[in-house]
Amino acid sequence: MRKNISSGAKWEDIVGYSRAVIINNTIEVTGTVAVDADNNLVGGDSAYEQTKFVIQKIEKVLQQCGAELKHVVRTRIFVTDISRWEEYGRAHGEFFKDIKPCTTMVEISKLIAPEYLVEIEATVVID
């Protein structure tokens, strides 16, 4: 059984994606950036603040799916400046220090807009 979760963003129909997809007991959360419901950047030039907001945003969609951060088994962190890894990592650790999902942090040349410093995906399994 498959269920698509939408955020209502106009980009979902243009690009053809869902905010999250649930199949059986697995949830995949799409790449998430630090943008609020009004499409405003959150966190400015702070890698820490952007990362924190992104994880909070992921947590909200998981709640819509009947899951919690404790169910996250993997995160993928795409960053535009790996030299700031401690800022990204500190924010990630504040949410996941006891959960300890598998994670990958990869530097990429850029995200869809230059003000975005981080994009995170998550894989979630509900037991």
C-alpha positions, 0 to 999 in steps of 0.5 A: 500500500502506498500513500503520498503526503503533500505539503501543498507546494506548487513545486510538487506538481511541477517537478512531480514529487511528494513531501513524503511517501509511505509504503507499508511501514517505511516512510521516505521524506524528500529533500528538505530545505530551510524554507517556511510555509510562505517560502521564506528562508529560515536561519539566514546564513547560519548552517546550524539554524538552517539545519535545525529548522530542516529537522523540525520540518521533517519532524512535522511531516513524520507526525502527519504520517504517524511517526516520530524522529525516533523512527528515523533510520537514515538521514542524508545531509547535502551541504554547500560548504563541508568546512561548516560540518560542525554546525550541521552536525551540532544541530543534527546531534541535538535531535539524533544523539540518542537515536543515532540513525545512519547518516551521510554528509556530502558537499555538493556544488549548490542547491536549488537556490544560493541561500540554501546551505543544507538539504536533508532527506530521511528514511523512516521505519515504523516497527 
